[in-house]
Each structure stands twice: as C-alpha cells, then as structure tokens.
Amino acid sequence: MQDAYGRTIEYLRLSITDRCNLRCRYCMPEEGVPPLAHGDILSYEELLRVAGGCVALGIRKIRVTGGEPLVRRGVVDFIAQLAALPGAPEITLTTNGLLLAELAAPLKAAGLGRVNVSLDTLRPERFAALTRREGLASVLAGLAAAEAAGLDPVKINVIPLKGVNDDELLEFARLTLEHPWEVRFIEFMPISPDLEYDSSAGVPIGEVERQLQSLGRLEPLPRRDSAGPARRFRIPGARGCLGLIPSVSGHFCPECNRLRVTADGRVRGCLFGNQEIDLKPVLRGGGDAAALVDLLRAAVCAKPEKHAIGSPQFKAPNRRMQGIGG
C-alpha cells in the first residue's frame, strides 16, 4: 500500500482511549480535558475490524496507544486478538508505565512484542511536578517487569525540555550501561501551543547528541525496522543503546510509513495535520469490509507530503496528543 508520494504505508498507530491517569504539563491542562462520551469510543470489536482492514492492505506493525491504553479494561484480551489477526502483525504498545508492573507478563503472554515507556525524569519530585501525579516508583517497577517478561527491547521515550529535565540526559543515557534498554531522546513537538511549553521549550537533538558525546565515543548502530526514525548509538560496553529522533529539526516525512486511528474512529495521515476521515459511519452503519478498506485507502492517498512545522502555514493540530494517540 503506497501513498501519492511513493511511501509504503505499513505501520498503524491505533488509539484505544483518550483517557489518561497523568496530567503532563505539555499535554493537558491541570484540570484535564473533557473525555469522549462512552458511545463515541470505538468498541474493541470495531477497533479489531479497523486493524483487520489495515492488515489486509499491508500493515505489518500495529502500535496500541492512548491516552494511556492500560487504563482501558480488557486491553490484554484485545492485544491477544490483534496478535491473532491473519498475517501475524507485530504488536507493540506505548504507555506511561504506571500500570505496567502488573500487566507486563500478561501482555507478553497475549502476544505483545515490545513496549515503549514515556518517561521524562528520574527524580520523584520532578516527576510529580511534570505529570501532576505521583508514581515514578511504579514506572520504574514497570520497566523492570517489562524486561523480566521478555518485552525486548524495552524502549524509554524521553522529551528533553530546556531548564526542566535537560540536566538529566546523561543520567538517562547511563541506564543503558546496566540494562538492555533503548533510551530514545525525541524532540519536543508543539502539539498543544496553549499549554505551559511552546516550540521554544524543546532541546534540539544536535545539542542532545553533543551532551551524550561527553560519555565517550558513540558507536553508530545499523538501522533496524523497529527503530523507526531513530538514529541509534551505543556507549562502549553498554548493554543497551541510545536513539535520537529529530522530529522537528530533521523531520522524517520522506520516510513516513504511518496511519493513525483515533479512539473515536477517525483516521489521520499526519500527526500534525487536521485532515481526518471518520470511519464510524461504515463501522456502525452496516458497511462491509470493502467499504472500510476504501476509506482506509482514501486516508493513505490523502497523506500530505510533509508537515508544516517551522513554516508560516503551520497550524497546531485541532486535537491534543491524548486525543490523537501518542
């Protein structure tokens, strides 16, 4: 399945909820946001139909997202159903890690292959300030449980922010000395400009790399499919590795292979765009599999060539990240 620019689309990011048990300052206001009505959220059966249609079109990897996907009841059984789809797509999940300690082993048994944990600080008081919740110990326990369960590699997604956590980058990198984890530094993306952090808050990935070089020569690693757009390195002697993702300063639009489906059933071709196609009329109006596939193909054909971040034409997405799917 190719788009109008010759890119092969083989990766689906499937959001199963807009709800989250954190209130991260760059994602949501302190009071949270009004949740979608229960009837607006796709059922697991509907989500499975969407995933099946995507797999029929050539999707090989499905990442389950939210909000926070582990807050939705029945997520383990849903992962098992995804893993059983024809063609056996790779199933991964992104989480904030708060509930991962108790669910890592059941998720692995259900067919989950890998997990990404979003974590921006290793300091308890800073975690509470950034997320407006306690819970760093739970997240660290979740990382250990994921490693023990064989979710390999465990990836940690870190967003460096000026004056907030940019003094912890080396501390994060040193985690790879003792753990077979992939610590990935991702440039801050201005999804919600009305919140406390704007586009100037992010640390350019070049500056991150300069800091990391103080640990010694960074050994470049070959790219692999599961790395996505990350450039990967290893500190000499480390068990794990580092990843650098210049999502703003060096966007990877020419290689974008993704579709996103929101929890309320809208398919998007670009994280930073506002064009959506609503799948619910087909899912709930008696449409067959062919009609669903036609809508998914239309979304692929409508993928823009690139996002407009940094240009005068850029407009922030009409949804916050938890409403799009992280």
Legacy VTK file of the C-alpha trace (Angstrom):
# vtk DataFile Version 3.0
C-alpha trace
ASCII
DATASET POLYDATA
POINTS 326 float
0.000 0.000 0.000
1.649 3.200 -1.207
0.639 6.826 -0.900
0.785 9.521 -3.575
4.480 10.128 -2.842
5.605 6.525 -3.189
5.880 5.806 0.527
4.938 2.306 1.624
2.385 2.508 4.455
2.831 -0.442 6.790
2.501 0.933 10.327
-0.749 1.660 12.210
-0.930 3.615 15.453
-4.251 2.578 16.977
-5.591 4.611 19.911
-8.000 2.756 22.187
-8.805 5.543 24.660
-8.421 9.288 25.149
-8.263 8.894 28.936
-5.023 9.152 30.889
-4.003 8.767 34.522
-1.375 11.538 34.286
-1.716 15.271 33.571
1.618 16.041 31.908
2.127 19.778 31.606
2.955 19.741 27.895
-0.021 17.525 27.065
-3.011 18.564 29.198
-4.170 21.376 31.441
-4.194 20.659 35.172
-7.948 20.044 35.252
-7.672 17.588 32.364
-9.865 17.699 29.283
-13.473 16.585 28.803
-13.353 12.890 27.895
-15.092 11.496 24.866
-18.539 10.123 25.550
-18.642 6.363 26.009
-20.669 5.939 22.824
-18.107 7.861 20.787
-15.277 5.485 21.642
-14.836 2.560 19.282
-15.596 -0.804 20.830
-12.903 -3.458 20.791
-14.867 -5.239 18.062
-14.828 -2.088 15.938
-11.142 -1.492 16.615
-10.424 -5.067 15.561
-12.324 -4.507 12.297
-10.214 -1.428 11.612
-6.994 -3.288 12.402
-8.059 -6.193 10.191
-8.789 -3.844 7.299
-5.384 -2.233 7.689
-3.625 -5.599 7.778
-5.456 -6.598 4.595
-3.943 -3.515 2.957
-0.408 -4.368 4.008
0.008 -3.034 7.559
2.695 -5.118 9.275
3.016 -3.337 12.614
0.304 -2.099 14.994
1.118 0.119 17.967
-1.629 0.412 20.585
-1.761 3.903 22.085
-3.968 6.296 24.053
-4.359 8.458 26.155
-2.993 5.741 28.379
-4.012 2.399 26.829
-3.552 0.360 30.007
-6.405 2.202 31.754
-8.940 0.590 29.407
-10.423 -2.610 30.743
-9.886 -5.696 28.629
-6.687 -4.443 26.998
-4.851 -7.756 27.470
-7.555 -9.739 25.656
-7.613 -7.111 22.905
-3.854 -7.463 22.422
-4.354 -11.214 22.060
-6.977 -10.633 19.350
-4.698 -8.266 17.462
-1.827 -10.748 17.627
-4.111 -13.435 16.171
-5.001 -11.427 13.054
-4.132 -13.052 9.718
-0.556 -12.292 8.775
0.539 -12.047 12.421
1.351 -8.321 12.503
3.871 -7.130 15.066
2.020 -5.741 18.087
3.603 -3.044 20.245
2.325 -0.593 22.845
3.147 2.860 24.188
2.424 3.532 27.864
3.335 5.887 30.692
4.235 2.780 32.698
2.120 3.407 35.798
0.205 0.122 35.397
2.882 -1.836 33.566
4.340 -3.769 36.520
1.205 -5.888 36.945
0.401 -6.178 33.237
3.789 -6.762 31.576
3.742 -10.563 31.890
0.074 -10.978 30.826
0.656 -8.649 27.858
3.681 -10.653 26.756
1.703 -13.881 27.054
-1.091 -12.345 24.986
1.284 -11.609 22.107
2.703 -8.151 22.753
6.181 -7.939 21.296
7.619 -4.698 22.619
6.732 -1.730 24.783
7.681 1.966 24.755
7.513 3.781 28.081
7.251 7.570 28.114
9.384 8.936 30.952
10.894 12.424 31.150
12.606 12.409 34.536
14.227 10.040 37.015
13.623 12.307 40.017
10.471 11.746 42.099
9.781 15.393 42.900
10.306 16.406 39.273
8.070 13.570 38.086
5.293 14.889 40.320
5.819 18.433 39.036
5.822 17.399 35.363
2.921 14.944 35.487
0.950 16.462 38.399
0.808 12.944 39.848
2.986 10.687 41.987
4.231 7.431 40.560
7.861 7.337 39.471
8.490 4.211 41.565
5.615 2.469 39.773
7.034 3.381 36.360
10.493 2.084 37.283
8.915 -1.136 38.545
7.075 -1.377 35.233
10.320 -1.086 33.291
11.874 -3.875 35.339
8.770 -6.051 34.869
8.779 -5.465 31.113
12.412 -6.537 30.886
11.741 -9.618 33.022
8.737 -10.550 30.874
10.842 -10.525 27.705
9.353 -7.451 26.044
12.519 -6.828 24.078
13.756 -4.225 23.636
12.187 -2.050 26.292
12.269 1.492 24.927
12.162 4.657 27.029
10.943 7.809 25.287
12.424 10.999 26.748
11.426 14.514 25.649
14.234 16.944 26.593
12.937 20.339 27.752
15.093 23.384 28.429
15.501 24.108 32.108
13.176 21.244 33.009
14.999 17.934 32.502
17.937 18.726 30.228
20.271 18.184 33.182
19.223 14.511 33.303
20.140 13.421 29.781
23.386 11.744 30.797
21.627 10.047 33.701
19.112 8.566 31.278
21.877 7.511 28.890
23.725 5.686 31.673
20.698 3.417 32.146
21.865 1.616 29.014
25.115 0.625 30.709
23.289 -1.808 33.005
20.048 -2.550 31.148
19.366 -3.832 27.620
17.031 -0.890 27.074
16.856 1.615 24.259
16.708 5.157 25.627
15.379 7.461 22.924
15.547 11.237 23.010
12.720 12.812 20.997
12.478 16.475 20.103
9.524 18.236 21.689
6.627 18.607 19.252
4.331 21.679 19.565
1.039 19.793 19.582
-0.692 21.971 22.203
0.678 25.528 21.992
-1.807 26.843 24.558
-0.117 24.903 27.374
2.919 25.758 29.503
5.535 24.752 26.932
5.768 26.128 23.408
8.025 25.227 20.491
10.980 27.095 22.053
10.971 24.764 25.067
12.476 21.803 23.255
16.165 20.946 23.179
17.413 20.452 19.585
18.581 16.914 19.007
22.028 18.194 17.966
22.502 19.626 21.452
21.384 16.317 22.972
23.963 14.476 20.894
26.707 16.889 21.988
25.880 16.195 25.626
25.887 12.446 25.094
29.313 12.555 23.455
30.770 13.508 26.841
30.209 9.876 27.847
32.691 8.704 25.229
32.609 7.825 21.576
29.081 6.965 20.480
29.238 3.838 18.346
26.723 4.090 15.455
24.426 1.085 15.122
22.740 -0.160 11.948
19.170 0.861 11.451
16.513 -1.768 12.066
12.799 -1.756 11.271
11.715 -1.472 14.909
13.832 1.659 15.399
11.551 3.776 13.222
13.146 7.162 12.529
15.725 6.905 15.321
19.469 7.123 14.727
20.902 4.545 17.103
24.172 4.536 19.051
25.818 2.565 21.805
28.094 3.768 24.570
31.153 1.474 24.530
30.479 -1.524 26.759
26.774 -0.736 27.239
24.126 -3.465 27.273
21.527 -1.196 25.713
21.589 1.617 23.192
20.566 5.222 22.578
18.251 6.677 19.968
17.999 10.225 18.623
14.803 11.373 16.906
14.849 14.878 15.339
11.091 15.029 14.895
11.127 18.803 14.308
14.602 19.929 13.250
15.150 16.996 10.905
11.695 15.673 10.172
11.379 12.195 8.682
8.383 12.931 6.446
10.001 11.398 3.307
10.103 8.060 5.139
6.773 8.267 6.971
5.017 4.910 6.826
2.171 5.573 9.299
-1.553 5.856 9.616
-3.187 6.895 12.872
-6.664 5.957 14.055
-8.111 7.886 16.984
-10.148 6.304 19.749
-13.313 7.808 18.255
-12.678 6.242 14.874
-11.061 8.915 12.741
-8.115 8.029 10.569
-5.343 10.579 10.101
-2.432 10.518 7.694
-0.284 13.017 9.603
0.192 13.707 13.299
0.478 17.440 12.635
-2.363 17.705 10.138
-6.051 18.278 10.675
-7.437 16.130 7.890
-9.415 13.171 9.190
-11.754 10.574 7.711
-14.487 9.298 10.018
-14.759 5.503 9.981
-17.780 5.274 12.283
-20.475 5.639 9.567
-19.134 2.483 7.920
-18.418 0.664 11.181
-21.856 1.401 12.627
-23.954 1.886 9.513
-23.800 -1.601 8.117
-20.852 -1.042 5.806
-18.922 -4.129 4.765
-15.205 -4.830 4.815
-14.764 -3.460 1.301
-16.283 -0.106 2.260
-13.967 0.133 5.261
-10.938 -0.685 3.115
-11.968 2.031 0.651
-11.931 4.643 3.431
-8.544 3.457 4.654
-7.174 3.682 1.104
-8.565 7.215 0.834
-6.701 8.166 4.013
-3.476 6.820 2.564
-3.994 8.749 -0.672
-4.644 11.935 1.350
-1.383 11.765 3.323
0.426 15.085 2.897
3.951 15.178 1.554
5.267 16.737 4.758
4.191 18.642 7.852
4.437 22.428 8.045
6.178 22.869 11.412
8.502 25.852 11.227
6.680 27.458 8.318
4.209 30.382 8.438
1.495 28.000 7.237
1.734 25.742 10.281
-1.374 25.435 12.404
-1.373 23.309 15.520
-3.494 20.161 15.283
-7.120 20.517 16.328
-6.642 17.772 18.944
-4.222 17.383 21.809
-1.845 14.427 21.738
-4.006 12.312 24.068
-6.889 12.786 21.643
-4.834 11.822 18.598
-2.919 8.883 20.008
0.634 9.129 21.351
LINES 1 327
326 0 1 2 3 4 5 6 7 8 9 10 11 12 13 14 15 16 17 18 19 20 21 22 23 24 25 26 27 28 29 30 31 32 33 34 35 36 37 38 39 40 41 42 43 44 45 46 47 48 49 50 51 52 53 54 55 56 57 58 59 60 61 62 63 64 65 66 67 68 69 70 71 72 73 74 75 76 77 78 79 80 81 82 83 84 85 86 87 88 89 90 91 92 93 94 95 96 97 98 99 100 101 102 103 104 105 106 107 108 109 110 111 112 113 114 115 116 117 118 119 120 121 122 123 124 125 126 127 128 129 130 131 132 133 134 135 136 137 138 139 140 141 142 143 144 145 146 147 148 149 150 151 152 153 154 155 156 157 158 159 160 161 162 163 164 165 166 167 168 169 170 171 172 173 174 175 176 177 178 179 180 181 182 183 184 185 186 187 188 189 190 191 192 193 194 195 196 197 198 199 200 201 202 203 204 205 206 207 208 209 210 211 212 213 214 215 216 217 218 219 220 221 222 223 224 225 226 227 228 229 230 231 232 233 234 235 236 237 238 239 240 241 242 243 244 245 246 247 248 249 250 251 252 253 254 255 256 257 258 259 260 261 262 263 264 265 266 267 268 269 270 271 272 273 274 275 276 277 278 279 280 281 282 283 284 285 286 287 288 289 290 291 292 293 294 295 296 297 298 299 300 301 302 303 304 305 306 307 308 309 310 311 312 313 314 315 316 317 318 319 320 321 322 323 324 325
